[in-house]
Amino acid sequence: MRERLGILGLAVDVEKEVISIVVAIDQVDRVFERMYIAGNLDTPGMGFIYVTQLEKAGTYIPQELAEKLAR
């Protein structure tokens, strides 16, 4: 199924990809710019990019890796 975008009349696929990237605060602008360019986001209908601050995150870290990182 396709959806029409107002005045521009562009056809947009309903399927979307979501990519989440976590970077240090000092890398945000550089990563944002590179992703914007690589994704051709200056072309209508190619996508949307935004930045938001991450307050907390958690994941499983295998014991062997946790021990290596602790050294």
Order of alpha helices (4+ residues) and beta strands (2+ residues): beta-beta-alpha-alpha
